[in-house]
């Protein structure tokens, strides 16, 4: 369902009409999402719930949890029985994300698609109310943002509340476009900064609430509490889940009267319901933490860690309680990150690994954990953050694996989001065959034939393998040795049944094209593999090649559908260069359809990325489309 944005222009003096529009759409079988932003968003969600007659309602609130998929698990509790009805392999991935099974992929794409399927199964219709979206764990925030952009056609609605601190509300601006990652030289990168979850909500319509006439001062309310009540409130804020039994235990461990929580409730900061504690205002928890002294805050984290079983939550509390480097804590946090990655919670694992690196006494071990943080961020769809984690790394004497990981992440960032020619320069410095294969991909995109020849020569130094044959064959063809090149590429094709990665299968398909014996089945196999493994790495690029092949076949409808999907995924992953490729494909399709206006718009958008990023192949396709369109 398409909705306008509403704000301070007088078209929507209160949120009632906008919320009723969402509910009316659900009752007529149409889904959609709305970001509710400003001060007083919790009241807007309460209003929506009170008017949702005949609509099933699921609710969750952000708690500032560090545990991957914590909020998602709480949201889906009432419909947990439906997870078993989700199709495989999405079901396995979703169960693993929720800590109820194992999945061999660790792929967030499968989890996100599994969530979409559960919500569709639960639709009666269904309304999801997400309070304090800015305080969700990253993995849950990503999953809900992914679903929010894909609710058309099913009676599922989603209201995502992002609370502005009192006094910070601003008039609405133009609807933001998907973020485009711009490369910067590694030495100029700023220190890693945590991306706020609400930055992932691009493309979702927004309702801005008018500022309250008199916003309550949370700092004033907290300052008016007794010292024991402030400590009791801080314990509740740090515990975050609202487990009264655990909060009482921590209070007793810190020699604080748990009854002081009643003073916090009387001040209007928390409520008690069904044996659990909840914060009355989304920012009250944050305010209690920010007004505490560092010593007191570390003490609460330490007390909580002492009462929790081993796991991701305990590891983070230990880390927050640490006063300085501590290898034992760093190891526990690293182990927690590994478990989160196994559950496809890469974005949260990246934060854990970055913190573990900070706590690591040995510089070399800290560098290894920073590189792992970068890899987790990459798999979590945050390529720019991955590069920022690597700022200052890659010393010449680094061990081989660390050096290759640093080179690959920086090179792949440039290839997918930045300067393709720079990607060639970075990746050709690699010493592994996988890095050289990535360098060949970059050289092909940048149009650097000499680099392909050199990569082929270097590949001959490695032992016999599929990648070696592909690189040697491409290099030989570019050098003008058609016989040797064809022999090497056909040798690679004979190994195609053994391949286990989508990028390898995509290279096999490219090899078949180069020897003029296209195996289209390999391209479709790459799409299938990329759909169930390593979403953040391969699927948008594989779809770019599939759309190009469909264009060559003259199947414009299929090509447009493929590149539209690929464009959406590329933008979601932050891959601006891959997005440019899809835009060029769409421009070519528009030219073949005779839609000159659409072609020019799409081609210019592609060129705006391709030219400064030195994407020679994409630039050529976009310019050819413009020529056809006249």
C-alpha positions as CSV (number, residue, x, y, z in Angstrom):
1,X,0.0,0.0,0.0
2,X,1.3,3.4,-0.9
3,X,1.0,6.2,1.6
4,X,2.1,9.8,1.7
5,X,4.4,11.1,4.4
6,X,2.7,13.3,7.0
7,X,4.3,16.0,9.0
8,X,4.1,19.5,10.3
9,X,2.5,21.0,7.2
10,X,-0.9,20.8,8.7
11,X,-2.1,17.9,6.5
12,X,-2.0,15.6,9.6
13,X,-2.5,17.4,12.9
14,X,-2.6,14.1,14.8
15,X,-1.6,10.6,13.9
16,X,-5.2,9.1,14.0
17,X,-6.0,9.4,10.3
18,X,-2.6,8.0,9.2
19,X,-2.9,5.0,11.6
20,X,-6.5,4.4,10.5
21,X,-5.3,4.4,6.9
22,X,-2.9,1.6,7.7
23,X,-5.6,-0.4,9.5
24,X,-8.1,0.1,6.7
25,X,-5.6,-1.2,4.2
26,X,-5.0,-4.3,6.4
27,X,-8.7,-5.0,6.6
28,X,-8.9,-4.8,2.8
29,X,-6.1,-7.3,2.4
30,X,-3.3,-4.8,1.7
31,X,-0.1,-4.6,3.7
32,X,2.4,-1.9,4.3
33,X,4.7,-0.2,6.8
34,X,5.0,3.2,8.4
35,X,7.8,4.7,10.5
36,X,6.4,6.8,13.3
37,X,9.0,9.3,14.3
38,X,9.2,12.1,16.8
39,X,8.3,12.4,20.5
40,X,5.4,10.4,21.9
41,X,5.7,7.5,19.5
42,X,4.7,5.0,22.2
43,X,1.3,6.8,22.6
44,X,0.8,6.6,18.8
45,X,1.4,2.8,18.9
46,X,-1.0,2.5,21.8
47,X,-3.6,4.4,19.8
48,X,-3.1,2.1,16.9
49,X,-3.5,-1.0,19.1
50,X,-6.7,0.4,20.6
51,X,-8.2,0.9,17.1
52,X,-7.0,-2.5,15.7
53,X,-10.4,-4.3,16.1
54,X,-10.4,-7.5,14.1
55,X,-6.6,-7.3,13.6
56,X,-4.1,-9.6,15.2
57,X,-1.4,-7.5,17.0
58,X,2.2,-8.5,17.7
59,X,4.3,-6.2,19.9
60,X,7.9,-5.7,20.8
61,X,10.0,-2.9,22.3
62,X,13.7,-2.2,21.9
63,X,15.7,-2.9,25.0
64,X,19.2,-2.1,23.9
65,X,20.1,-5.8,23.8
66,X,23.4,-6.8,22.3
67,X,22.2,-10.3,21.5
68,X,21.4,-11.1,17.9
69,X,17.7,-11.5,17.1
70,X,16.7,-10.9,20.7
71,X,13.8,-8.6,19.7
72,X,12.7,-10.7,16.8
73,X,12.4,-13.7,19.1
74,X,10.2,-11.8,21.5
75,X,8.0,-10.4,18.7
76,X,7.4,-13.9,17.4
77,X,6.6,-15.6,20.7
78,X,2.8,-15.6,20.1
79,X,3.2,-17.2,16.7
80,X,6.1,-19.4,17.4
81,X,4.1,-22.5,16.4
82,X,4.0,-21.2,12.8
83,X,7.7,-21.3,12.4
84,X,7.5,-25.0,11.8
85,X,5.3,-24.3,8.8
86,X,8.0,-22.2,7.0
87,X,9.5,-23.8,3.9
88,X,13.0,-25.1,4.1
89,X,15.8,-23.9,4.1
90,X,14.2,-20.7,5.5
91,X,12.8,-22.6,8.4
92,X,16.1,-24.0,9.5
93,X,17.8,-20.6,9.2
94,X,15.0,-18.9,11.2
95,X,15.0,-21.6,13.9
96,X,18.8,-21.2,14.2
97,X,18.5,-17.4,14.5
98,X,16.0,-17.8,17.3
99,X,18.3,-20.3,19.1
100,X,16.1,-23.3,18.5
101,X,18.2,-25.2,16.0
102,X,21.2,-25.1,13.7
103,X,21.7,-24.0,10.1
104,X,24.7,-24.7,7.9
105,X,24.5,-21.3,6.1
106,X,24.6,-18.5,8.7
107,X,22.7,-16.5,6.1
108,X,20.7,-13.4,7.1
109,X,18.8,-13.4,3.8
110,X,17.2,-16.8,4.6
111,X,16.3,-15.6,8.1
112,X,14.7,-12.4,6.8
113,X,12.7,-14.4,4.2
114,X,11.7,-16.8,6.9
115,X,10.3,-13.9,9.0
116,X,8.3,-12.7,6.0
117,X,6.8,-16.1,5.7
118,X,5.9,-16.4,9.3
119,X,4.2,-13.0,9.3
120,X,2.2,-14.0,6.2
121,X,1.1,-17.2,7.9
122,X,0.0,-15.2,11.0
123,X,-1.9,-12.6,9.0
124,X,-5.6,-12.5,10.1
125,X,-4.8,-9.6,9.2
126,X,-1.7,-8.8,11.3
127,X,-0.2,-5.6,12.7
128,X,3.3,-5.5,14.2
129,X,4.0,-2.7,16.6
130,X,7.7,-2.1,17.2
131,X,8.4,0.5,20.0
132,X,11.8,2.0,20.3
133,X,13.1,0.6,17.0
134,X,16.3,2.6,17.6
135,X,17.0,0.3,20.6
136,X,16.6,-3.0,18.9
137,X,19.5,-5.3,18.4
138,X,21.0,-4.9,14.9
139,X,20.0,-8.2,13.5
140,X,16.3,-7.8,14.5
141,X,16.3,-4.2,13.2
142,X,17.7,-5.4,9.9
143,X,15.1,-8.3,9.6
144,X,12.2,-6.0,10.3
145,X,13.4,-3.3,7.9
146,X,13.8,-5.9,5.2
147,X,10.2,-7.1,5.8
148,X,8.9,-3.6,6.0
149,X,9.9,-2.9,2.4
150,X,8.2,-6.1,1.2
151,X,4.7,-6.2,2.7
152,X,2.6,-5.4,-0.4
153,X,0.2,-8.2,-1.4
154,X,-0.2,-9.6,2.2
155,X,-2.4,-8.2,5.0
156,X,0.5,-7.5,7.2
157,X,1.2,-4.0,8.6
158,X,4.1,-2.7,10.6
159,X,4.5,0.4,12.6
160,X,8.1,1.1,13.6
161,X,8.4,3.8,16.2
162,X,11.6,5.8,16.4
163,X,11.6,8.1,19.4
164,X,13.3,11.5,19.2
165,X,14.8,12.7,22.5
166,X,12.7,15.6,23.9
167,X,13.5,18.9,22.2
168,X,15.2,17.3,19.2
169,X,12.2,16.8,16.9
170,X,12.7,18.5,13.4
171,X,10.4,19.2,10.5
172,X,10.4,16.4,8.0
173,X,12.8,16.4,5.1
174,X,12.6,14.6,1.8
175,X,12.2,10.9,1.9
176,X,15.8,9.5,2.2
177,X,17.2,7.5,-0.6
178,X,19.0,4.2,0.1
179,X,22.5,4.9,1.4
180,X,25.3,4.7,-1.1
181,X,28.7,3.8,0.3
182,X,31.5,6.1,-0.9
183,X,35.0,4.8,-0.7
184,X,37.8,6.6,1.1
185,X,41.4,5.7,1.3
186,X,42.0,3.4,4.2
187,X,44.4,5.8,5.9
188,X,41.8,8.5,5.9
189,X,39.0,6.4,7.4
190,X,37.5,7.6,10.7
191,X,37.4,5.5,13.7
192,X,34.6,2.9,13.5
193,X,31.3,4.2,14.5
194,X,28.1,2.3,15.3
195,X,25.5,2.8,12.6
196,X,22.1,3.5,14.2
197,X,19.4,0.9,13.4
198,X,17.0,3.5,12.1
199,X,19.4,4.2,9.3
200,X,18.2,0.9,7.8
201,X,14.7,2.2,7.3
202,X,15.2,4.0,4.0
203,X,12.4,3.6,1.6
204,X,9.7,3.1,4.3
205,X,7.0,5.9,4.4
206,X,7.2,8.1,7.5
207,X,4.8,9.8,9.8
208,X,6.3,12.6,11.9
209,X,4.5,13.4,15.1
210,X,4.1,17.1,16.1
211,X,6.3,18.1,19.0
212,X,4.6,18.0,22.4
213,X,3.7,21.3,24.0
214,X,5.7,20.4,27.0
215,X,8.1,17.5,26.9
216,X,8.9,15.9,30.2
217,X,12.5,16.1,31.4
218,X,13.8,12.6,32.0
219,X,16.9,14.0,33.5
220,X,14.8,16.0,35.9
221,X,12.7,13.0,36.9
222,X,15.8,10.9,37.5
223,X,17.6,13.7,39.4
224,X,14.6,13.8,41.8
225,X,15.0,10.1,42.8
226,X,16.7,9.0,45.9
227,X,20.2,7.4,45.4
228,X,18.8,3.9,46.1
229,X,16.0,4.4,43.6
230,X,18.4,5.7,40.9
231,X,20.5,2.5,41.5
232,X,17.4,0.3,41.3
233,X,16.4,2.0,38.1
234,X,19.9,1.7,36.7
235,X,19.8,-2.1,37.4
236,X,16.5,-2.4,35.5
237,X,17.9,-0.4,32.6
238,X,21.0,-2.5,32.3
239,X,19.1,-5.8,32.7
240,X,16.8,-4.6,29.9
241,X,14.6,-7.6,29.7
242,X,12.3,-6.7,32.6
243,X,13.0,-9.8,34.6
244,X,11.9,-8.7,38.1
245,X,13.4,-11.7,39.7
246,X,16.8,-11.0,38.3
247,X,16.6,-7.3,39.0
248,X,15.8,-8.1,42.6
249,X,18.8,-10.5,42.8
250,X,21.2,-7.8,41.4
251,X,19.8,-5.2,43.8
252,X,20.4,-7.5,46.7
253,X,23.9,-8.3,45.5
254,X,24.6,-4.5,45.4
255,X,23.1,-4.0,48.9
256,X,20.2,-2.0,47.5
257,X,16.6,-2.4,48.6
258,X,14.6,-3.7,45.7
259,X,11.5,-1.9,47.0
260,X,13.2,1.3,45.8
261,X,11.8,0.3,42.4
262,X,8.4,1.5,43.6
263,X,9.8,5.1,43.8
264,X,11.0,4.7,40.2
265,X,7.5,3.5,39.2
266,X,5.8,6.4,41.1
267,X,8.1,8.8,39.1
268,X,6.5,7.4,35.9
269,X,9.7,5.9,34.6
270,X,8.7,2.2,34.7
271,X,5.5,0.1,35.0
272,X,4.8,-3.4,36.4
273,X,2.7,-5.8,34.4
274,X,2.2,-9.5,34.6
275,X,5.2,-9.9,36.8
276,X,7.6,-8.0,34.5
277,X,9.0,-4.5,34.4
278,X,8.7,-2.3,31.4
279,X,9.9,1.3,30.8
280,X,7.1,3.8,30.4
281,X,9.1,5.9,28.0
282,X,11.5,4.5,25.3
283,X,14.2,6.9,26.3
284,X,13.9,6.4,30.1
285,X,16.2,3.4,30.0
286,X,18.9,5.3,28.1
287,X,18.6,8.3,30.4
288,X,19.1,6.2,33.5
289,X,22.3,4.7,32.0
290,X,23.7,8.0,30.7
291,X,23.2,9.7,34.1
292,X,25.0,7.0,36.0
293,X,28.7,7.3,37.0
294,X,31.1,4.9,35.1
295,X,32.0,3.1,38.4
296,X,28.4,2.5,39.3
297,X,27.6,1.3,35.8
298,X,30.5,-1.1,35.7
299,X,29.4,-2.5,39.0
300,X,25.9,-3.2,37.8
301,X,27.2,-5.0,34.7
302,X,29.6,-7.0,36.9
303,X,26.7,-8.0,39.2
304,X,24.6,-9.1,36.3
305,X,27.4,-11.1,34.7
306,X,27.9,-12.9,38.0
307,X,24.2,-14.1,38.0
308,X,23.8,-15.0,34.3
309,X,24.7,-18.3,32.8
310,X,27.4,-18.5,30.2
311,X,26.3,-17.0,26.9
312,X,26.1,-13.9,24.7
313,X,24.4,-11.7,27.2
314,X,26.8,-12.6,30.0
315,X,29.8,-12.0,27.7
316,X,28.7,-8.5,26.9
317,X,28.0,-7.6,30.6
318,X,31.6,-8.8,31.4
319,X,32.9,-6.7,28.6
320,X,31.0,-3.6,29.9
321,X,32.3,-4.3,33.4
322,X,35.9,-4.5,32.3
323,X,38.1,-1.6,33.4
324,X,40.8,-2.3,30.8
325,X,42.3,-5.0,28.5
326,X,41.3,-8.5,29.7
327,X,42.1,-11.5,27.5
328,X,39.7,-13.8,29.3
329,X,36.8,-11.5,28.7
330,X,37.9,-10.9,25.1
331,X,37.8,-14.6,24.5
332,X,34.4,-15.0,26.0
333,X,33.1,-12.2,23.8
334,X,34.8,-13.6,20.8
335,X,33.1,-17.0,21.5
336,X,29.7,-15.2,21.8
337,X,30.4,-13.5,18.4
338,X,31.1,-16.8,16.8
339,X,27.7,-18.2,18.1
340,X,25.9,-15.1,16.8
341,X,27.5,-15.5,13.3
342,X,26.4,-19.2,13.3
343,X,22.9,-17.9,13.8
344,X,23.3,-15.3,11.0
345,X,23.6,-12.4,13.5
346,X,26.7,-11.0,11.7
347,X,25.9,-7.3,12.4
348,X,25.8,-7.9,16.1
349,X,28.8,-10.2,16.0
350,X,30.7,-7.3,14.4
351,X,30.1,-5.1,17.4
352,X,31.1,-7.9,19.8
353,X,34.3,-8.6,17.9
354,X,35.2,-4.9,17.8
355,X,34.8,-4.7,21.5
356,X,36.8,-7.9,22.0
357,X,39.6,-6.3,20.0
358,X,39.5,-3.3,22.3
359,X,39.9,-5.6,25.3
360,X,42.7,-7.7,23.8
361,X,46.1,-7.1,25.5
362,X,48.2,-8.5,22.6
363,X,48.3,-6.2,19.6
364,X,48.6,-9.0,17.0
365,X,45.6,-10.9,18.5
366,X,43.7,-7.6,18.6
367,X,44.3,-7.1,14.9
368,X,43.0,-10.6,14.1
369,X,39.8,-9.8,16.0
370,X,39.4,-6.5,14.2
371,X,39.8,-8.3,10.9
372,X,37.1,-10.8,12.0
373,X,34.9,-7.8,13.0
374,X,35.3,-6.4,9.5
375,X,34.4,-9.8,7.9
376,X,31.3,-10.0,10.2
377,X,30.3,-6.5,9.2
378,X,30.7,-7.3,5.6
379,X,28.4,-10.4,5.9
380,X,26.0,-8.2,7.9
381,X,25.5,-5.9,4.9
382,X,27.7,-3.1,6.3
383,X,30.6,-2.8,3.8
384,X,31.7,0.7,4.9
385,X,31.8,-0.3,8.5
386,X,33.9,-3.3,7.5
387,X,36.5,-1.0,6.0
388,X,36.4,1.3,9.0
389,X,37.2,-1.6,11.3
390,X,40.4,-2.1,9.3
391,X,41.6,1.4,9.6
392,X,45.3,1.3,10.5
393,X,45.7,-2.4,9.9
394,X,47.5,-4.4,7.2
395,X,51.1,-3.9,8.4
396,X,53.7,-5.4,5.9
397,X,54.7,-8.1,8.4
398,X,51.2,-9.3,9.2
399,X,50.7,-13.0,9.1
400,X,49.5,-14.4,5.8
401,X,45.8,-15.0,6.7
402,X,45.4,-11.6,8.3
403,X,47.0,-9.8,5.4
404,X,44.8,-11.6,2.9
405,X,41.6,-10.9,4.8
406,X,42.5,-7.2,5.1
407,X,43.3,-7.0,1.4
408,X,40.1,-8.9,0.3
409,X,37.8,-6.8,2.4
410,X,39.3,-3.5,1.3
411,X,39.4,-4.8,-2.3
412,X,35.8,-6.1,-2.3
413,X,34.6,-2.9,-0.8
414,X,36.1,-1.0,-3.7
415,X,34.7,-3.5,-6.2
416,X,31.2,-3.4,-4.8
417,X,31.0,0.1,-3.5
418,X,33.9,2.2,-4.7
419,X,36.6,2.5,-7.3
420,X,36.9,-0.6,-9.5
421,X,40.4,0.4,-10.6
422,X,41.5,0.8,-7.0
423,X,40.0,-2.7,-6.3
424,X,42.3,-4.1,-9.0
425,X,45.3,-2.4,-7.4
426,X,44.5,-3.7,-3.9
427,X,43.5,-7.2,-4.8
428,X,46.5,-7.9,-7.2
429,X,48.7,-7.5,-4.1
430,X,47.2,-10.6,-2.7
431,X,49.0,-13.9,-2.4
432,X,46.1,-16.4,-2.5
433,X,44.2,-17.7,-5.4
434,X,40.9,-16.5,-4.0
435,X,42.2,-13.0,-3.8
436,X,43.5,-13.1,-7.4
437,X,40.1,-14.4,-8.5
438,X,38.5,-11.4,-6.9
439,X,41.1,-9.2,-8.6
440,X,40.1,-10.7,-12.0
441,X,36.5,-9.8,-11.3
442,X,37.6,-6.3,-10.6
443,X,39.8,-6.1,-13.7
444,X,36.9,-7.3,-15.9
445,X,34.6,-4.6,-14.4
446,X,37.3,-1.9,-14.8
447,X,38.1,-3.0,-18.3
448,X,41.8,-3.6,-17.5
449,X,42.8,-6.3,-19.9
450,X,46.6,-6.1,-19.0
451,X,45.7,-6.9,-15.4
452,X,43.8,-10.0,-16.5
453,X,46.8,-11.1,-18.5
454,X,49.1,-10.6,-15.4
455,X,46.7,-12.4,-13.1
456,X,46.6,-15.3,-15.5
457,X,50.4,-15.6,-15.4
458,X,50.5,-15.4,-11.7
459,X,47.8,-18.1,-11.4
460,X,50.1,-20.6,-13.1
461,X,52.2,-20.7,-10.0
462,X,49.4,-22.3,-8.0
463,X,48.5,-26.0,-7.9
464,X,45.9,-27.4,-10.2
465,X,42.4,-26.2,-9.3
466,X,39.2,-24.8,-10.8
467,X,40.1,-21.2,-10.0
468,X,43.6,-21.6,-11.4
469,X,42.2,-23.0,-14.7
470,X,39.7,-20.1,-15.0
471,X,42.3,-17.4,-14.4
472,X,44.9,-19.0,-16.6
473,X,42.3,-19.4,-19.4
474,X,41.0,-15.8,-19.2
475,X,44.6,-14.5,-19.1
476,X,45.6,-16.5,-22.1
477,X,42.6,-15.4,-24.1
478,X,43.3,-11.7,-23.3
479,X,46.9,-12.3,-24.4
480,X,45.7,-13.7,-27.7
481,X,46.5,-17.4,-27.1
482,X,43.0,-18.8,-27.9
483,X,44.1,-22.4,-28.0
484,X,45.7,-22.4,-24.5
485,X,42.9,-20.2,-23.1
486,X,40.1,-22.5,-24.4
487,X,41.9,-25.6,-23.1
488,X,42.2,-24.1,-19.6
489,X,38.6,-22.9,-19.5
490,X,37.3,-26.3,-20.7
491,X,39.4,-27.9,-18.0
492,X,37.7,-25.7,-15.4
493,X,34.3,-26.5,-16.8
494,X,34.9,-30.2,-16.3
495,X,35.2,-29.5,-12.6
496,X,32.0,-27.5,-12.3
497,X,30.0,-30.3,-10.6
498,X,32.5,-30.1,-7.7
499,X,31.9,-26.4,-7.0
500,X,30.3,-25.4,-3.7
501,X,30.1,-21.6,-3.8
502,X,27.9,-19.3,-5.9
503,X,30.8,-17.1,-7.0
504,X,32.7,-20.2,-8.3
505,X,29.6,-21.4,-10.3
506,X,29.2,-17.9,-11.7
507,X,32.9,-18.0,-12.9
508,X,32.2,-21.4,-14.5
509,X,29.2,-19.9,-16.4
510,X,31.5,-17.1,-17.5
511,X,34.0,-19.6,-18.7
512,X,31.4,-21.4,-20.8
513,X,30.4,-18.1,-22.4
514,X,34.1,-17.3,-23.3
515,X,34.5,-20.7,-25.1
516,X,31.2,-20.0,-26.8
517,X,29.4,-23.0,-25.3
518,X,27.2,-21.2,-22.8
519,X,25.9,-23.4,-20.0
520,X,22.9,-21.4,-18.9
521,X,22.2,-24.1,-16.3
522,X,25.3,-23.0,-14.4
523,X,23.9,-19.4,-14.2
524,X,20.6,-20.7,-12.7
525,X,22.5,-22.9,-10.4
526,X,24.5,-19.9,-9.2
527,X,21.3,-18.1,-8.5
528,X,19.9,-21.0,-6.5
529,X,23.2,-21.3,-4.5
530,X,23.4,-17.6,-3.8
531,X,19.8,-17.6,-2.6
532,X,20.6,-20.0,0.2
533,X,24.2,-19.1,1.0
534,X,26.2,-15.9,1.5
535,X,23.5,-13.4,0.6
536,X,25.6,-10.4,1.4
537,X,28.4,-11.5,-0.9
538,X,26.9,-13.0,-4.1
539,X,23.2,-12.8,-4.9
540,X,22.9,-9.2,-6.2
541,X,25.9,-9.7,-8.5
542,X,24.6,-13.1,-9.7
543,X,21.3,-11.6,-10.5
544,X,23.1,-8.8,-12.5
545,X,24.6,-11.5,-14.8
546,X,21.3,-13.4,-15.1
547,X,19.4,-10.2,-16.1
548,X,22.1,-9.5,-18.7
549,X,21.7,-13.0,-20.1
550,X,18.0,-12.6,-20.3
551,X,18.4,-9.3,-22.1
552,X,20.6,-11.1,-24.7
553,X,17.8,-13.7,-25.1
554,X,15.3,-10.8,-25.7
555,X,13.2,-11.8,-22.6
556,X,12.7,-8.2,-21.4
557,X,10.0,-9.0,-18.8
558,X,12.3,-11.6,-17.1
559,X,15.3,-9.3,-17.3
560,X,13.4,-6.4,-15.8
561,X,12.0,-8.5,-13.0
562,X,15.5,-10.0,-12.2
563,X,17.3,-6.6,-12.2
564,X,14.5,-4.9,-10.2
565,X,15.0,-7.6,-7.5
566,X,18.8,-7.3,-7.8
567,X,18.7,-3.6,-7.5
568,X,16.7,-3.7,-4.3
569,X,19.0,-6.3,-2.8
570,X,22.1,-4.4,-3.9
571,X,20.9,-1.2,-2.3
572,X,20.0,-3.1,0.8
573,X,23.5,-4.5,1.0
574,X,25.1,-1.1,0.3
575,X,26.6,-2.3,-3.0
576,X,26.3,0.8,-5.1
577,X,28.4,-0.5,-8.0
578,X,26.2,-3.6,-8.3
579,X,23.2,-1.4,-8.1
580,X,24.6,0.6,-11.1
581,X,24.9,-2.6,-13.1
582,X,21.2,-3.4,-12.5
583,X,20.3,0.2,-13.4
584,X,22.2,-0.2,-16.7
585,X,20.4,-3.5,-17.3
586,X,17.0,-1.8,-16.7
587,X,18.1,1.1,-19.0
588,X,18.9,-1.4,-21.8
589,X,15.5,-3.1,-21.3
590,X,13.8,0.3,-21.5
591,X,15.6,1.1,-24.7
592,X,14.6,-2.2,-26.3
593,X,11.0,-1.5,-25.3
594,X,11.2,1.9,-26.9
595,X,10.7,3.9,-23.6
596,X,13.3,6.6,-24.2
597,X,12.4,8.7,-21.2
598,X,12.8,5.7,-18.8
599,X,16.0,4.7,-20.5
600,X,17.6,8.1,-20.1
601,X,16.6,8.3,-16.4
602,X,17.9,4.9,-15.6
603,X,21.1,5.2,-17.7
604,X,22.0,8.6,-16.2
605,X,21.5,7.2,-12.7
606,X,23.8,4.3,-13.6
607,X,26.4,6.6,-15.1
608,X,26.4,8.8,-12.0
609,X,27.9,5.9,-10.2
610,X,29.8,4.1,-13.0
611,X,31.9,7.0,-14.2
612,X,33.4,8.2,-10.9
613,X,33.8,4.6,-9.8
614,X,35.5,3.6,-13.0
615,X,33.1,0.8,-13.8
616,X,34.0,0.4,-17.5
617,X,31.6,-2.5,-18.2
618,X,28.7,-0.8,-16.6
619,X,29.4,2.5,-18.3
620,X,29.6,0.9,-21.7
621,X,26.2,-0.8,-21.2
622,X,24.6,2.4,-20.0
623,X,25.9,4.4,-23.0
624,X,24.9,1.7,-25.5
625,X,21.3,1.9,-24.0
626,X,21.3,5.7,-24.5
627,X,22.4,5.3,-28.1
628,X,19.6,2.8,-28.8
629,X,17.1,5.2,-27.1
630,X,18.3,8.0,-29.3
